[in-house]
């Protein structure tokens, strides 16, 4: 009795189609996942990180400003629960080329950006805005605020400028100093043609501590100006 001839097993002629189909399915799943994660951190922050330098003349500079304003407006329409990484939003408000190299490191340590119940709060320590006990802007302060002017001019929302101090000194003097400093920043914006009806001003002295808890007290950050950009309806 002759042995049965074994049938040879060869891959199907269209086997590559199966592999290709699986690959396409995986890629589609990947992109759907990315889309479902689209948020400030994934989508808008990537745009923010694409910084355009001042090259190509006046037209390019205006286009760059318009792009920055558009990105900030997008953020204010959909303020994220957490603002991470903070560096990208800070670069959006304060691009590198607005600040001298020898000031940038100090600036980064003294500027914070937080989610506020009404929008986004930009916090600037008095280390980069004022001399001790004074309410006159330093040269570096005007450089930093100049970057904000372009944003504030282009938005359609409203702003609050609030002054704060640390807990040292006389409470009445602290109120007066915090108010004078807030008005100094307001005056700068008004001189640079930001519409006055968009602003309100507050002076809190040491009443609203920022770093009192958890042993993180930082007097320099208590002596601060907060600029609140209010969220806009989406």
VOMARPA-946266 format. One record per atom (N, C-alpha, C, O): x, y, z. Coordinates in steps of 0.2 Angstrom, whole numbers. Atoms other than C-alpha are relative to their C-alpha. Last residue first. Layout:
<pts>
(pt (X; Y; Z))
...
</pts>
This chain:
<pts>
(pt (-2; 4; 6))
(pt (-81; 392; 117))
(pt (-5; -1; -6))
(pt (-4; -4; -11))
(pt (5; 5; 2))
(pt (-86; 406; 128))
(pt (3; -4; -6))
(pt (5; -1; -10))
(pt (6; -2; 5))
(pt (-71; 416; 133))
(pt (-4; -6; -1))
(pt (-1; -11; -2))
(pt (2; 4; 5))
(pt (-59; 414; 148))
(pt (-6; 3; -4))
(pt (-10; 7; -2))
(pt (7; 3; -2))
(pt (-53; 429; 158))
(pt (-1; -5; -6))
(pt (0; -3; -12))
(pt (3; 0; 7))
(pt (-34; 434; 156))
(pt (-7; -5; 1))
(pt (-6; -11; 2))
(pt (5; 5; 2))
(pt (-29; 437; 174))
(pt (-3; 1; -7))
(pt (-5; 7; -8))
(pt (4; -3; 6))
(pt (-13; 447; 176))
(pt (-4; -6; -2))
(pt (-2; -11; -5))
(pt (3; 5; 4))
(pt (-5; 444; 193))
(pt (-4; 3; -5))
(pt (-8; 8; -4))
(pt (6; -2; 4))
(pt (8; 455; 200))
(pt (-3; -6; -3))
(pt (1; -10; -6))
(pt (1; 2; 7))
(pt (20; 449; 214))
(pt (-6; 4; -3))
(pt (-10; 7; 0))
(pt (0; -7; 2))
(pt (27; 451; 231))
(pt (0; -1; -8))
(pt (5; -1; -11))
(pt (6; -4; -4))
(pt (21; 434; 237))
(pt (0; 7; -3))
(pt (-5; 10; -4))
(pt (6; 2; 4))
(pt (33; 426; 224))
(pt (-6; 3; 3))
(pt (-11; 4; 0))
(pt (-1; -3; 7))
(pt (48; 435; 231))
(pt (-6; -1; -4))
(pt (-8; 3; -8))
(pt (2; -7; 0))
(pt (42; 430; 249))
(pt (1; 3; -7))
(pt (-3; 8; -8))
(pt (-5; -3; 4))
(pt (43; 411; 245))
(pt (-2; 8; 0))
(pt (-6; 10; -4))
(pt (0; -7; 0))
(pt (34; 401; 258))
(pt (6; 3; -4))
(pt (11; 2; -2))
(pt (-2; -3; 7))
(pt (34; 383; 252))
(pt (0; 7; 0))
(pt (1; 10; -5))
(pt (-7; -2; -1))
(pt (32; 375; 270))
(pt (3; 3; -6))
(pt (10; 2; -7))
(pt (-4; 6; 1))
(pt (16; 366; 264))
(pt (8; 2; 1))
(pt (12; -1; -3))
(pt (1; 7; -2))
(pt (6; 382; 263))
(pt (6; -5; -1))
(pt (10; -4; -6))
(pt (0; 1; -7))
(pt (11; 400; 262))
(pt (0; -7; 3))
(pt (3; -9; 8))
(pt (-5; 6; -2))
(pt (16; 400; 244))
(pt (0; -1; 7))
(pt (5; -4; 10))
(pt (-1; 5; 6))
(pt (2; 411; 235))
(pt (4; -6; 3))
(pt (3; -12; 0))
(pt (-6; 4; 1))
(pt (-5; 421; 249))
(pt (1; -5; -5))
(pt (-4; -9; -6))
(pt (1; 6; 4))
(pt (-20; 432; 246))
(pt (7; -4; -1))
(pt (10; -3; -7))
(pt (6; 4; -2))
(pt (-21; 444; 260))
(pt (-1; -6; -4))
(pt (-4; -11; -2))
(pt (-2; 7; -2))
(pt (-4; 451; 259))
(pt (-5; -5; 1))
(pt (-4; -10; 4))
(pt (-5; 1; -5))
(pt (-8; 467; 250))
(pt (2; -7; 1))
(pt (4; -10; -4))
(pt (2; 4; -5))
(pt (-24; 464; 240))
(pt (6; 0; 6))
(pt (5; -4; 11))
(pt (-6; -1; -4))
(pt (-24; 478; 227))
(pt (-2; -4; 6))
(pt (-7; -3; 10))
(pt (1; 2; -7))
(pt (-36; 475; 212))
(pt (7; 1; 4))
(pt (12; 0; 2))
(pt (-6; 0; -4))
(pt (-37; 483; 195))
(pt (-2; -2; 7))
(pt (-7; 1; 10))
(pt (2; -2; -7))
(pt (-50; 481; 181))
(pt (7; -1; 4))
(pt (11; -5; 2))
(pt (-4; 2; -7))
(pt (-45; 481; 163))
(pt (-4; 2; 6))
(pt (-9; 6; 6))
(pt (-1; 7; -1))
(pt (-54; 479; 146))
(pt (3; -2; 7))
(pt (3; -7; 9))
(pt (6; 3; -3))
(pt (-61; 497; 146))
(pt (1; -8; 1))
(pt (-4; -11; 4))
(pt (1; -1; -8))
(pt (-43; 504; 145))
(pt (-7; -4; 2))
(pt (-7; -6; 8))
(pt (6; -4; -1))
(pt (-40; 497; 127))
(pt (-1; 0; 8))
(pt (-1; -5; 11))
(pt (5; 5; -1))
(pt (-22; 492; 125))
(pt (-6; 3; 3))
(pt (-5; 8; 7))
(pt (6; 0; 4))
(pt (-13; 506; 117))
(pt (-4; -6; 1))
(pt (-7; -9; -4))
(pt (-2; 4; 6))
(pt (5; 505; 123))
(pt (-7; -2; -3))
(pt (-7; -7; -7))
(pt (-4; -4; 4))
(pt (2; 519; 136))
(pt (2; -4; -7))
(pt (4; 0; -12))
(pt (4; -5; 3))
(pt (-13; 509; 142))
(pt (5; 5; -4))
(pt (2; 7; -10))
(pt (4; 3; 5))
(pt (-2; 494; 145))
(pt (-4; 5; -4))
(pt (-5; 5; -10))
(pt (-4; 3; 5))
(pt (11; 503; 155))
(pt (-4; -2; -6))
(pt (-3; 0; -12))
(pt (-2; -6; 4))
(pt (-2; 513; 165))
(pt (4; -2; -6))
(pt (4; 1; -11))
(pt (6; -2; 4))
(pt (-10; 496; 170))
(pt (2; 6; -4))
(pt (1; 6; -10))
(pt (1; 4; 5))
(pt (7; 490; 176))
(pt (-5; 2; -5))
(pt (-5; 1; -11))
(pt (-6; -1; 5))
(pt (10; 505; 186))
(pt (0; -4; -6))
(pt (1; -2; -11))
(pt (1; -6; 4))
(pt (-8; 504; 193))
(pt (6; 1; -5))
(pt (5; 4; -10))
(pt (5; 2; 5))
(pt (-4; 486; 199))
(pt (-2; 6; -4))
(pt (-3; 5; -10))
(pt (-4; 4; 5))
(pt (12; 493; 207))
(pt (-5; -3; -5))
(pt (-4; -3; -11))
(pt (-5; -4; 4))
(pt (3; 507; 216))
(pt (3; -4; -5))
(pt (4; -2; -11))
(pt (4; -3; 4))
(pt (-11; 495; 223))
(pt (4; 5; -5))
(pt (3; 5; -11))
(pt (3; 5; 5))
(pt (1; 483; 230))
(pt (-4; 4; -5))
(pt (-4; 2; -11))
(pt (-5; 2; 5))
(pt (11; 497; 238))
(pt (-3; -5; -5))
(pt (-1; -4; -11))
(pt (-2; -6; 4))
(pt (-4; 505; 246))
(pt (5; -2; -5))
(pt (4; 0; -11))
(pt (6; -1; 5))
(pt (-11; 488; 252))
(pt (2; 6; -4))
(pt (1; 5; -10))
(pt (0; 5; 5))
(pt (7; 484; 259))
(pt (-6; 1; -5))
(pt (-5; 0; -11))
(pt (-5; -1; 5))
(pt (8; 501; 268))
(pt (0; -5; -6))
(pt (1; -4; -12))
(pt (3; -6; 4))
(pt (-9; 498; 276))
(pt (5; 1; -5))
(pt (3; 3; -11))
(pt (5; 2; 5))
(pt (-3; 480; 282))
(pt (-2; 6; -4))
(pt (-4; 5; -10))
(pt (6; -3; -2))
(pt (14; 487; 289))
(pt (-6; -2; -5))
(pt (-5; -1; -11))
(pt (1; -7; 1))
(pt (29; 476; 285))
(pt (-7; 2; 3))
(pt (-11; -2; 5))
(pt (-4; -4; -4))
(pt (31; 458; 282))
(pt (-2; 7; -1))
(pt (-5; 9; -6))
(pt (3; -1; -6))
(pt (17; 447; 275))
(pt (4; 5; 5))
(pt (2; 7; 10))
(pt (-1; 5; -5))
(pt (22; 447; 257))
(pt (-3; 2; 7))
(pt (-6; 8; 7))
(pt (-6; -1; -3))
(pt (14; 459; 244))
(pt (1; -6; 5))
(pt (-3; -11; 5))
(pt (0; 3; -7))
(pt (1; 458; 231))
(pt (7; 1; 3))
(pt (12; 3; 0))
(pt (-6; -1; -3))
(pt (-5; 468; 216))
(pt (0; -4; 7))
(pt (-5; -4; 10))
(pt (0; -1; -8))
(pt (-19; 463; 205))
(pt (7; 0; 2))
(pt (12; -3; 0))
(pt (-7; 0; -2))
(pt (-21; 466; 186))
(pt (-1; 1; 8))
(pt (-4; 6; 10))
(pt (-1; -3; -6))
(pt (-38; 460; 179))
(pt (7; 0; 2))
(pt (11; -5; 2))
(pt (-6; 2; -4))
(pt (-41; 457; 161))
(pt (-1; 3; 7))
(pt (-4; 9; 8))
(pt (-2; -5; -5))
(pt (-55; 456; 149))
(pt (5; -2; 4))
(pt (6; -8; 5))
(pt (3; 2; -7))
(pt (-58; 446; 133))
(pt (2; 6; 4))
(pt (4; 11; 2))
(pt (7; -4; -1))
(pt (-57; 452; 114))
(pt (-2; -1; 7))
(pt (-8; 0; 9))
(pt (5; 4; -2))
(pt (-38; 447; 111))
(pt (-7; 5; 1))
(pt (-6; 11; 1))
(pt (3; 4; 5))
(pt (-26; 456; 100))
(pt (-6; -4; 2))
(pt (-11; -6; -2))
(pt (3; -5; 6))
(pt (-20; 471; 110))
(pt (-5; -5; -4))
(pt (-10; -2; -7))
(pt (6; -3; -3))
(pt (-18; 459; 125))
(pt (-3; 4; -5))
(pt (-9; 5; -5))
(pt (5; 5; -1))
(pt (-6; 447; 115))
(pt (-7; 4; 3))
(pt (-12; 3; 0))
(pt (2; 3; 7))
(pt (5; 461; 108))
(pt (-6; -5; 1))
(pt (-11; -5; -3))
(pt (4; -5; 3))
(pt (6; 470; 125))
(pt (-3; -3; -6))
(pt (-9; -2; -8))
(pt (7; 1; -1))
(pt (12; 454; 133))
(pt (-5; 5; -3))
(pt (-11; 3; -5))
(pt (3; 6; 4))
(pt (28; 454; 124))
(pt (-7; -1; 2))
(pt (-10; -4; -3))
(pt (1; -1; 8))
(pt (31; 472; 129))
(pt (-3; -6; -3))
(pt (-7; -5; -8))
(pt (6; -2; 1))
(pt (28; 467; 148))
(pt (-2; 2; -8))
(pt (-7; 1; -10))
(pt (5; 5; -1))
(pt (43; 457; 148))
(pt (-7; 2; -2))
(pt (-10; -2; -5))
(pt (-1; 5; 5))
(pt (54; 470; 141))
(pt (-5; -5; 0))
(pt (-7; -8; -5))
(pt (3; -2; 6))
(pt (46; 483; 152))
(pt (2; -4; -6))
(pt (-3; -5; -11))
(pt (8; 0; -1))
(pt (50; 473; 167))
(pt (-3; 2; -6))
(pt (-8; -1; -9))
(pt (1; 7; 2))
(pt (69; 471; 161))
(pt (-8; -1; 1))
(pt (-11; -5; -3))
(pt (-1; 1; 7))
(pt (71; 490; 162))
(pt (-3; -7; -3))
(pt (-6; -8; -8))
(pt (-7; 0; 2))
(pt (63; 491; 179))
(pt (1; -1; -7))
(pt (-4; -2; -11))
(pt (-3; 6; 4))
(pt (46; 497; 182))
(pt (7; 0; -1))
(pt (10; 5; -3))
(pt (-2; -2; 7))
(pt (43; 510; 196))
(pt (3; -6; -4))
(pt (7; -10; -1))
(pt (5; 2; 5))
(pt (33; 504; 211))
(pt (1; 2; -7))
(pt (-3; 3; -11))
(pt (2; -6; 5))
(pt (46; 504; 224))
(pt (-5; -3; -5))
(pt (-7; -9; -5))
(pt (4; -6; -3))
(pt (49; 494; 240))
(pt (-3; 5; -4))
(pt (-5; 10; -2))
(pt (3; 1; -7))
(pt (63; 483; 233))
(pt (-4; 6; 3))
(pt (-1; 12; 3))
(pt (-5; 0; -6))
(pt (65; 487; 215))
(pt (-3; -1; 6))
(pt (-9; 1; 7))
(pt (-2; -6; -4))
(pt (52; 482; 203))
(pt (6; -1; 4))
(pt (8; -6; 6))
(pt (5; -6; 2))
(pt (46; 470; 189))
(pt (3; 7; 4))
(pt (3; 12; 0))
(pt (-2; -1; 7))
(pt (59; 455; 188))
(pt (-4; 7; -2))
(pt (-4; 9; -7))
(pt (-7; 1; 2))
(pt (61; 452; 207))
(pt (1; 3; -7))
(pt (7; 5; -8))
(pt (-3; -7; 0))
(pt (43; 458; 210))
(pt (7; 0; -2))
(pt (10; 6; -3))
(pt (-3; -2; -6))
(pt (37; 441; 204))
(pt (3; 7; 0))
(pt (5; 9; -6))
(pt (-6; -2; 1))
(pt (26; 439; 189))
(pt (3; 3; 7))
(pt (0; 7; 10))
(pt (-3; -2; -6))
(pt (11; 428; 189))
(pt (7; 2; -1))
(pt (11; -2; -3))
(pt (-7; 0; 1))
(pt (1; 425; 173))
(pt (3; 4; 6))
(pt (1; 10; 8))
(pt (-3; -5; -4))
(pt (-17; 419; 178))
(pt (8; 0; -2))
(pt (11; -5; -1))
(pt (-7; 1; -1))
(pt (-27; 410; 165))
(pt (3; 6; 4))
(pt (2; 11; 2))
(pt (-4; 0; 6))
(pt (-46; 409; 165))
(pt (7; -2; 1))
(pt (8; -8; 4))
(pt (3; -5; 5))
(pt (-60; 413; 178))
(pt (4; 0; -7))
(pt (2; 3; -12))
(pt (7; 1; 1))
(pt (-56; 399; 190))
(pt (-4; 4; -5))
(pt (-9; 2; -8))
(pt (4; -3; -5))
(pt (-38; 401; 187))
(pt (-7; -1; -1))
(pt (-9; -3; -7))
(pt (7; 0; 2))
(pt (-26; 389; 178))
(pt (-4; 4; 6))
(pt (-2; 3; 12))
(pt (5; 4; -3))
(pt (-9; 395; 182))
(pt (-7; 0; -3))
(pt (-9; 5; -6))
(pt (7; -1; 3))
(pt (6; 403; 174))
(pt (-4; -6; 3))
(pt (-2; -12; 3))
(pt (4; 6; -1))
(pt (22; 406; 184))
(pt (-7; 1; -4))
(pt (-9; 7; -5))
(pt (6; -1; 4))
(pt (36; 419; 181))
(pt (-4; -7; 0))
(pt (-1; -12; -1))
(pt (4; -5; -3))
(pt (51; 422; 193))
(pt (-7; 1; -4))
(pt (-11; 6; -3))
(pt (1; 1; -8))
(pt (62; 407; 190))
(pt (-5; 4; 3))
(pt (-8; 2; 8))
(pt (3; 6; -1))
(pt (60; 409; 171))
(pt (-2; -2; 7))
(pt (-7; -5; 8))
(pt (7; -1; 2))
(pt (64; 427; 171))
(pt (-3; -6; 1))
(pt (-9; -6; 4))
(pt (3; -4; -6))
(pt (81; 424; 181))
(pt (-8; 0; -2))
(pt (-12; 0; 3))
(pt (0; 5; -5))
(pt (86; 411; 167))
(pt (-4; 3; 6))
(pt (-8; 0; 9))
(pt (5; 6; 1))
(pt (81; 423; 153))
(pt (-1; -5; 6))
(pt (-6; -6; 8))
(pt (6; -1; -5))
(pt (90; 439; 160))
(pt (-5; -6; -1))
(pt (-9; -7; 4))
(pt (-2; 0; -7))
(pt (107; 436; 153))
(pt (-5; 1; 5))
(pt (-4; 1; 11))
(pt (-2; 7; -2))
(pt (100; 430; 136))
(pt (2; 0; 8))
(pt (1; -5; 11))
(pt (-7; 1; 1))
(pt (90; 446; 134))
(pt (3; -6; 3))
(pt (0; -9; 8))
(pt (-3; 0; -6))
(pt (71; 444; 133))
(pt (8; -1; -1))
(pt (10; -6; -5))
(pt (2; -6; -4))
(pt (60; 447; 119))
(pt (4; 2; 6))
(pt (4; 7; 8))
(pt (-3; -6; 3))
(pt (69; 435; 107))
(pt (-3; 6; 3))
(pt (0; 11; 1))
(pt (-7; -1; -2))
(pt (65; 420; 119))
(pt (2; 7; -2))
(pt (6; 10; 1))
(pt (-5; 3; 4))
(pt (46; 422; 117))
(pt (7; 2; 2))
(pt (8; 7; 5))
(pt (-7; -4; 0))
(pt (36; 428; 132))
(pt (5; -4; -4))
(pt (9; -8; -1))
(pt (1; -7; -3))
(pt (17; 423; 131))
(pt (7; 4; 0))
(pt (7; 10; -2))
(pt (5; -3; 4))
(pt (20; 408; 120))
(pt (-1; 7; 2))
(pt (-1; 12; -2))
(pt (-3; -2; 7))
(pt (36; 403; 128))
(pt (-5; 4; -4))
(pt (-3; 8; -8))
(pt (-4; -5; -2))
(pt (27; 403; 145))
(pt (4; 3; -6))
(pt (4; 9; -7))
(pt (4; -6; -1))
(pt (14; 392; 138))
(pt (4; 6; 1))
(pt (2; 12; -1))
(pt (2; -2; 7))
(pt (27; 380; 132))
(pt (-5; 6; 0))
(pt (-5; 10; -4))
(pt (-5; -3; 4))
(pt (37; 380; 148))
(pt (-3; 2; -6))
(pt (-1; 8; -9))
(pt (1; -7; -1))
(pt (21; 376; 159))
(pt (5; 4; -5))
(pt (3; 10; -7))
(pt (-5; -3; -4))
(pt (21; 358; 153))
(pt (0; 8; 0))
(pt (-2; 11; -5))
(pt (-7; 4; 0))
(pt (8; 356; 158))
(pt (2; -1; -7))
(pt (-3; -3; -11))
(pt (-4; -4; 5))
(pt (-7; 368; 162))
(pt (7; -3; 1))
(pt (11; -1; 5))
(pt (-7; -1; -2))
(pt (-19; 357; 171))
(pt (3; 3; -5))
(pt (2; 2; -11))
(pt (0; 1; -8))
(pt (-38; 357; 170))
(pt (7; 1; 3))
(pt (8; 4; 8))
(pt (-1; 7; -2))
(pt (-36; 365; 152))
(pt (0; -1; 8))
(pt (1; 4; 11))
(pt (-5; 0; -5))
(pt (-44; 382; 147))
(pt (1; -7; 3))
(pt (-4; -10; 6))
(pt (0; 7; -3))
(pt (-54; 379; 132))
(pt (5; -1; 5))
(pt (10; -4; 3))
(pt (6; 3; 2))
(pt (-59; 396; 124))
(pt (-1; -7; 3))
(pt (-6; -10; 4))
(pt (5; -3; -4))
(pt (-45; 404; 133))
(pt (-7; -3; -1))
(pt (-11; -2; 3))
(pt (-1; 2; -7))
(pt (-32; 392; 125))
(pt (-6; 2; 5))
(pt (-9; -1; 9))
(pt (2; 7; 0))
(pt (-39; 395; 108))
(pt (0; -3; 7))
(pt (-4; -6; 9))
(pt (8; 0; 0))
(pt (-38; 414; 111))
(pt (-2; -7; 0))
(pt (-7; -8; 3))
(pt (2; -2; -6))
(pt (-19; 411; 116))
(pt (-8; 0; 0))
(pt (-11; -2; 5))
(pt (-1; 5; -4))
(pt (-16; 402; 100))
(pt (-2; 1; 7))
(pt (-5; -3; 10))
(pt (5; 6; 2))
(pt (-24; 415; 89))
(pt (1; -6; 5))
(pt (-4; -9; 7))
(pt (6; -2; -3))
(pt (-14; 429; 98))
(pt (-5; -6; -1))
(pt (-10; -7; 3))
(pt (0; 0; -7))
(pt (2; 420; 95))
(pt (-7; 2; 3))
(pt (-9; -2; 7))
(pt (0; 8; -2))
(pt (-2; 417; 77))
(pt (0; -1; 7))
(pt (-4; -5; 10))
(pt (7; 2; 1))
(pt (-7; 436; 75))
(pt (0; -7; 1))
(pt (-5; -10; 4))
(pt (4; -3; -5))
(pt (10; 441; 82))
(pt (-7; -3; 0))
(pt (-10; -5; 5))
(pt (-2; 4; -6))
(pt (19; 429; 70))
(pt (-4; 3; 6))
(pt (-6; -2; 10))
(pt (3; 7; 1))
(pt (10; 436; 55))
(pt (1; -4; 7))
(pt (-3; -8; 9))
(pt (7; -1; -2))
(pt (14; 454; 61))
(pt (-3; -7; -1))
(pt (-8; -8; 3))
(pt (1; -1; -7))
(pt (33; 449; 62))
(pt (-8; 1; 2))
(pt (-10; -2; 7))
(pt (-1; 6; -4))
(pt (32; 441; 45))
(pt (-1; 1; 7))
(pt (-4; -3; 11))
(pt (5; 5; 1))
(pt (25; 456; 37))
(pt (0; -6; 4))
(pt (-5; -8; 7))
(pt (6; -2; -4))
(pt (37; 468; 45))
(pt (-6; -5; -1))
(pt (-9; -6; 4))
(pt (2; -6; 1))
(pt (53; 459; 38))
(pt (-7; 1; 4))
(pt (-9; -3; 8))
(pt (4; -1; 6))
(pt (57; 441; 34))
(pt (-4; 7; 0))
(pt (-8; 8; -4))
(pt (-3; 0; 6))
(pt (63; 436; 51))
(pt (-4; 1; -6))
(pt (-10; -1; -6))
(pt (1; -6; 3))
(pt (57; 438; 69))
(pt (5; 0; -6))
(pt (10; 3; -6))
(pt (-5; -6; -2))
(pt (58; 420; 74))
(pt (-2; 6; -4))
(pt (-5; 5; -9))
(pt (-2; -3; 6))
(pt (43; 408; 73))
(pt (4; 6; 2))
(pt (2; 10; 6))
(pt (-1; -7; -1))
(pt (41; 396; 88))
(pt (3; 3; -6))
(pt (8; 0; -9))
(pt (-2; -2; 6))
(pt (33; 379; 85))
(pt (1; 8; 0))
(pt (-3; 11; -3))
(pt (-7; 2; 0))
(pt (31; 374; 103))
(pt (3; 2; -7))
(pt (10; 2; -7))
(pt (-3; -5; -4))
(pt (14; 383; 103))
(pt (8; -1; 0))
(pt (12; 4; 0))
(pt (0; -6; 4))
(pt (8; 372; 89))
(pt (4; 5; 4))
(pt (8; 9; 1))
(pt (-5; 2; 6))
(pt (13; 356; 99))
(pt (0; 6; -5))
(pt (6; 8; -7))
(pt (-6; -1; -2))
(pt (4; 364; 114))
(pt (6; -2; -5))
(pt (11; 2; -5))
(pt (-1; -8; 0))
(pt (-12; 366; 104))
(pt (7; 1; 3))
(pt (11; 5; 0))
(pt (1; -3; 6))
(pt (-13; 347; 100))
(pt (3; 7; 0))
(pt (7; 9; -4))
(pt (-2; 4; 6))
(pt (-7; 336; 113))
(pt (0; 4; -6))
(pt (5; 3; -10))
(pt (-7; 3; 0))
(pt (-6; 346; 129))
(pt (2; -4; -6))
(pt (8; -4; -8))
(pt (-6; -5; 0))
(pt (-20; 357; 125))
(pt (7; -3; 0))
(pt (11; -1; -4))
(pt (1; -5; -5))
(pt (-31; 343; 120))
(pt (5; 5; 0))
(pt (9; 5; -5))
(pt (-1; -7; 2))
(pt (-32; 329; 107))
(pt (-2; 5; 5))
(pt (-8; 5; 7))
(pt (-4; -4; -5))
(pt (-32; 313; 116))
(pt (1; 7; -1))
(pt (5; 11; 3))
(pt (4; 0; -6))
(pt (-46; 305; 106))
(pt (4; 4; 6))
(pt (0; 6; 10))
(pt (5; -5; 1))
(pt (-37; 311; 90))
(pt (-4; 0; 7))
(pt (-6; 6; 9))
(pt (-3; -7; -1))
(pt (-21; 302; 96))
(pt (-6; 5; -1))
(pt (-6; 10; 3))
(pt (-2; -1; -7))
(pt (-31; 286; 99))
(pt (3; 7; 1))
(pt (1; 11; 6))
(pt (6; -1; -3))
(pt (-39; 287; 82))
(pt (1; 1; 8))
(pt (-2; 6; 11))
(pt (2; -7; 1))
(pt (-22; 289; 75))
(pt (-7; 2; 3))
(pt (-8; 7; 5))
(pt (-5; -5; -3))
(pt (-16; 273; 83))
(pt (-2; 7; -1))
(pt (-2; 11; 4))
(pt (1; 0; -7))
(pt (-31; 263; 79))
(pt (4; 5; 3))
(pt (2; 9; 8))
(pt (6; -4; -1))
(pt (-29; 268; 61))
(pt (-2; 0; 7))
(pt (-4; 6; 9))
(pt (-1; -8; 1))
(pt (-11; 263; 61))
(pt (-6; 4; 1))
(pt (-6; 9; 4))
(pt (-3; -3; -6))
(pt (-16; 246; 69))
(pt (2; 7; -1))
(pt (1; 11; 4))
(pt (5; 0; -6))
(pt (-29; 243; 56))
(pt (3; 3; 6))
(pt (1; 7; 10))
(pt (4; -5; 1))
(pt (-17; 247; 42))
(pt (-5; 1; 6))
(pt (-6; 7; 8))
(pt (-4; -6; -1))
(pt (-4; 235; 48))
(pt (-5; 6; 0))
(pt (-4; 11; 4))
(pt (-1; 0; -7))
(pt (-17; 221; 49))
(pt (4; 7; 2))
(pt (2; 10; 7))
(pt (7; -2; -3))
(pt (-23; 225; 31))
(pt (1; 0; 8))
(pt (-2; 5; 11))
(pt (1; -7; 2))
(pt (-5; 224; 25))
(pt (-6; 3; 4))
(pt (-6; 8; 6))
(pt (-5; -4; -4))
(pt (-2; 207; 34))
(pt (-1; 8; -1))
(pt (-1; 12; 4))
(pt (2; 1; -6))
(pt (-18; 200; 26))
(pt (5; 4; 5))
(pt (2; 8; 9))
(pt (6; -5; -1))
(pt (-14; 207; 9))
(pt (-2; 0; 7))
(pt (-4; 5; 10))
(pt (-3; -7; -1))
(pt (4; 199; 10))
(pt (-6; 5; 1))
(pt (-5; 10; 5))
(pt (-1; -1; -7))
(pt (-5; 182; 12))
(pt (3; 7; 2))
(pt (1; 10; 7))
(pt (2; -7; -2))
(pt (-13; 184; -5))
(pt (2; 1; 7))
(pt (-1; 5; 10))
(pt (-3; -5; 5))
(pt (-4; 169; -13))
(pt (-1; 7; 2))
(pt (3; 11; 1))
(pt (5; -2; 5))
(pt (-8; 158; 2))
(pt (3; 6; -4))
(pt (7; 10; -2))
(pt (4; -6; -2))
(pt (7; 152; 11))
(pt (-4; 2; -5))
(pt (-2; 1; -11))
(pt (-4; -6; 2))
(pt (13; 134; 6))
(pt (-5; 6; 2))
(pt (-11; 5; 2))
(pt (4; -6; -2))
(pt (8; 118; 14))
(pt (4; 6; -2))
(pt (10; 7; 1))
(pt (-5; -5; -2))
(pt (14; 103; 4))
(pt (-4; 6; 2))
(pt (-9; 8; -1))
(pt (1; -6; 4))
(pt (1; 89; 3))
(pt (5; 6; 3))
(pt (5; 7; 9))
(pt (1; -6; -4))
(pt (9; 73; 10))
(pt (-1; 6; -5))
(pt (3; 8; -9))
(pt (-4; -6; 1))
(pt (8; 59; -3))
(pt (-2; 6; 4))
(pt (-8; 8; 4))
(pt (3; -6; 2))
(pt (0; 44; 5))
(pt (4; 6; -1))
(pt (8; 8; 4))
(pt (1; -6; -5))
(pt (11; 30; 7))
(pt (-4; 5; -3))
(pt (-2; 7; -9))
(pt (-4; -6; 1))
(pt (8; 16; -6))
(pt (-1; 5; 5))
(pt (-7; 6; 7))
(pt (4; -6; 0))
(pt (0; 0; 0))
(pt (4; 6; 0))
(pt (8; 7; 5))
</pts>
